[in-house]
Amino acid sequence: MTLDNDIHNYYEKLTLEHIVELGLDQDKDAEYLADLCCISLNLLPPRYIRYEVDMAFYLPQSERYEMQMKVQEAVTRARQFLDGNE
């Protein structure tokens, strides 16, 4: 088993989805996006999983919604930090 292939933080997926949803992947360069992801993820609690299907099957809709709200807040805060330091 290798941790980098078998285990990941589910918030990574949600954060990337939100960044794409905002269209930032089209507007910002790779350096900004990497910093945005790191700052955002550091503002979120880890939620480690092995398989995406586990989250889809076992995660209640209310918890998924709460996680998405946390991601939106973290990305907003990270953007404010990055944009304020340009």
C-alpha positions in Angstrom: 0.0 0.0 0.0 1.2 3.5 -0.8 -0.6 6.4 1.0 -0.2 8.8 -1.9 -2.2 6.5 -4.2 -4.6 4.8 -1.8 -5.7 7.5 0.6 -6.7 11.1 -0.1 -8.5 14.0 1.5 -12.0 14.3 0.2 -11.9 18.1 0.7 -9.3 18.2 -2.2 -12.0 17.0 -4.6 -14.6 19.4 -3.3 -12.1 22.3 -3.4 -11.1 21.6 -6.9 -14.7 21.3 -8.0 -15.5 24.6 -6.5 -12.6 26.3 -8.1 -13.7 25.0 -11.5 -17.3 26.0 -10.7 -16.0 29.6 -10.1 -14.1 29.5 -13.4 -10.8 30.3 -11.6 -9.0 27.5 -13.5 -9.6 29.5 -16.7 -8.7 33.0 -15.2 -5.7 32.3 -12.9 -2.3 30.9 -13.5 -1.0 27.6 -12.0 0.9 29.3 -9.2 -2.2 31.2 -8.0 -4.3 28.0 -8.2 -1.7 26.0 -6.2 -1.5 28.7 -3.5 -5.3 28.9 -3.5 -5.7 25.2 -3.0 -3.1 25.0 -0.2 -4.5 27.9 1.7 -8.1 26.7 1.3 -7.2 23.1 2.4 -5.3 24.4 5.4 -8.5 26.1 6.5 -10.5 22.9 6.3 -10.5 19.8 8.5 -9.1 16.7 6.8 -11.6 14.0 5.7 -9.6 11.0 4.5 -11.1 8.4 2.3 -9.9 5.5 0.1 -12.7 5.3 -2.4 -15.0 8.0 -3.8 -17.9 5.6 -3.9 -17.7 5.3 -0.1 -18.5 9.0 0.2 -21.2 8.9 -2.4 -22.9 6.0 -0.6 -22.4 6.8 3.0 -22.3 10.6 3.3 -25.7 12.1 4.2 -26.9 14.9 2.0 -26.9 17.3 4.9 -23.2 16.6 5.7 -22.3 16.9 2.0 -24.0 20.3 2.0 -22.2 21.4 5.1 -18.8 20.3 3.6 -19.6 22.3 0.4 -20.4 25.4 2.5 -17.1 25.0 4.4 -15.2 24.8 1.0 -16.9 27.9 -0.3 -15.9 29.8 2.8 -12.4 28.5 2.7 -11.9 29.4 -0.9 -13.4 32.9 -0.4 -11.0 33.5 2.5 -8.0 32.2 0.6 -8.9 34.4 -2.4 -9.2 37.4 -0.2 -5.8 36.7 1.3 -4.1 36.1 -2.1 -5.8 39.1 -3.8 -4.9 41.3 -0.9 -1.2 40.4 -1.1 -0.8 41.0 -4.8 
